Amino acid sequence: MLPRLFLIRHGETEWSLSGRHTGRTDIALTERGEEDARALGNRLRAFTFEAVFTSPSLRARRTCELAGLAAASEIDSDLAEWDYGDYEGLTSAEILEARPDWNLFLDGCPNGESPSRVSGRADRVIAGLKEREGNIALFTHGHFARALAARWIGSPVDLGRRFSLAPASLSVLDHEHQSARQPIIALWNERKPDAP
């Protein structure tokens, strides 16, 4: 059996709610973020996980805990969010005022990570999981998860700019016909029914 990755974005934070880029800043979940993480846990109880990995950030670890999978989890620093460097804490609108043609997935961030560096991290995550079998839960972040999905299907990391990913959402990366040569995105951005 090949690995099937359950890609889980952390729950809502004050910065994700306001659209501020949150890379290395460690920020807690909002009350709604905690509620959504618990609801996600209800959804995940239908599955058995062979392994659970989480970003080192508080928001990802807390989402994992509220979803009921913390006891089995391991920290993987490669699951951390994109390092936004000088753009940390800024909204896209603020960045685009200074750089109207800027796109994270093409340009990266000054004094932060480049797309090639993020692609390398995504490739390390994938390589480390290729030898595993069964369901694997990954608690991570919006931009990094989008890059990881692009690399999973063998596309350049910039394809991630075409995906949207809400807080406390579930996505599944799998294989068609159980063939290692046919990686697919089997589910994308599933949220609880009343989520905006």
C-alpha positions in Angstrom: 0.0 0.0 0.0 1.3 3.5 -0.9 1.2 6.5 1.5 -1.9 8.7 1.5 -1.2 12.1 2.9 -3.9 14.0 4.9 -2.8 17.6 4.5 -4.3 19.7 7.3 -3.9 23.5 7.5 -3.9 24.9 11.0 -7.0 26.6 12.4 -7.7 30.3 12.2 -5.5 32.8 13.9 -5.9 36.6 14.2 -3.3 37.1 11.5 -4.9 34.5 9.1 -8.2 36.3 9.7 -6.7 39.7 8.8 -4.6 38.3 5.9 -1.3 39.1 7.5 1.6 36.8 6.3 2.5 34.6 9.3 5.7 32.6 8.7 7.9 32.4 11.8 5.7 34.5 14.1 4.2 32.0 16.6 0.6 33.0 17.2 -2.2 31.2 18.9 -5.5 30.0 17.4 -8.6 32.1 17.8 -11.6 30.7 19.6 -13.1 29.9 16.2 -9.8 28.3 15.1 -9.9 26.0 18.1 -13.6 25.1 17.5 -12.8 24.3 13.8 -9.8 22.1 14.8 -12.1 20.1 17.1 -14.6 19.7 14.3 -11.8 18.6 12.0 -10.9 16.0 14.6 -14.4 14.6 14.4 -13.9 14.1 10.7 -10.4 12.5 11.1 -11.7 10.0 13.6 -13.0 8.0 10.7 -9.4 7.1 9.7 -6.5 5.3 11.3 -3.1 7.0 10.8 0.2 5.2 10.5 2.1 8.4 11.3 1.3 12.0 12.3 3.7 14.9 11.6 3.3 18.6 12.6 5.0 21.8 11.9 6.8 23.1 15.0 4.6 26.2 15.2 2.1 26.6 18.1 -0.8 27.0 15.7 -0.1 23.7 13.9 0.6 21.8 17.1 -2.5 23.1 18.8 -4.6 22.1 15.7 -3.1 18.6 15.9 -3.8 18.5 19.6 -7.5 19.6 19.3 -8.0 17.2 16.4 -7.0 14.4 18.8 -3.7 13.3 17.2 -1.0 15.0 19.3 -0.1 11.8 21.3 1.0 10.1 18.1 2.6 13.2 16.5 6.2 14.0 15.6 7.6 17.5 14.9 9.0 18.0 11.3 10.6 21.4 10.8 10.2 21.0 7.0 6.4 21.5 7.5 7.0 25.0 8.7 5.3 27.9 6.9 7.2 29.8 4.2 9.7 32.2 5.7 8.3 35.6 4.6 11.4 37.6 5.7 10.8 41.3 5.3 7.1 40.6 4.5 6.3 38.9 7.8 3.2 40.5 9.3 2.2 42.4 6.1 -0.9 41.8 4.0 -0.7 41.1 0.3 -2.2 44.5 -0.3 0.5 46.2 1.6 3.2 44.3 -0.2 1.6 45.0 -3.6 1.6 48.7 -2.9 5.4 48.6 -3.0 5.8 45.7 -5.5 2.7 45.6 -7.8 4.0 42.6 -9.8 5.0 40.5 -6.7 3.9 36.9 -6.4 5.1 34.7 -3.5 5.3 31.5 -5.6 7.4 33.2 -8.3 9.4 35.7 -6.3 9.7 34.5 -2.7 10.5 37.1 -0.1 13.4 39.4 0.6 15.4 38.1 3.5 13.1 35.1 3.6 12.7 32.0 1.5 12.8 31.6 -2.2 10.5 29.3 -4.1 13.4 26.9 -4.8 14.1 26.6 -1.1 10.5 25.9 -0.3 10.4 23.4 -3.2 13.4 21.7 -1.7 11.7 21.4 1.7 8.5 20.0 0.1 10.6 17.5 -1.8 12.3 16.4 1.4 8.9 15.8 3.0 7.7 13.8 0.1 10.9 11.8 -0.1 10.7 11.0 3.6 7.1 9.7 3.2 7.5 7.7 0.0 8.7 4.7 1.8 5.8 4.7 4.3 2.5 3.1 3.9 -1.1 4.0 4.8 -2.6 7.2 6.0 -0.3 9.9 7.2 -1.5 13.2 8.7 0.5 16.4 8.1 -0.4 19.5 10.1 1.1 22.5 8.3 0.3 25.9 6.8 -1.4 27.5 3.9 1.4 28.5 1.5 3.6 25.6 2.4 0.8 23.1 1.9 0.0 24.6 -1.5 3.7 24.2 -2.5 3.7 20.6 -1.2 0.7 19.7 -3.2 2.3 21.1 -6.4 5.4 19.1 -5.8 3.4 15.9 -5.0 2.0 15.9 -8.5 5.4 16.7 -10.0 4.7 20.3 -10.9 6.8 23.3 -10.1 6.1 25.0 -6.8 4.6 28.0 -8.5 1.5 25.9 -9.4 0.6 26.4 -5.7 -0.5 30.0 -6.5 -3.5 28.4 -8.3 -4.8 26.7 -5.2 -6.8 28.3 -2.3 -6.6 26.8 1.1 -8.7 27.8 4.1 -7.7 27.4 7.8 -8.7 24.1 9.4 -9.2 22.5 5.9 -8.5 19.0 4.9 -6.8 17.9 1.6 -5.7 14.5 0.6 -2.8 13.6 -1.6 -3.0 10.1 -3.0 -2.2 7.9 -6.0 -4.5 6.9 -8.8 -4.9 3.1 -9.2 -2.4 2.7 -6.3 0.4 3.5 -8.8 3.4 5.4 -7.5 3.8 6.9 -11.0 0.3 8.5 -10.7 0.3 10.9 -7.7 -3.0 12.9 -7.5 -4.8 15.5 -5.4 -7.7 13.4 -4.3 -9.4 16.0 -2.1 -8.7 19.7 -1.8 -9.7 22.4 0.8 -12.6 20.5 2.5 -14.0 22.5 5.4 -16.8 22.0 7.8 -20.2 22.7 6.2 -20.8 26.1 7.9 -17.3 27.5 7.2 -17.1 30.7 4.9 
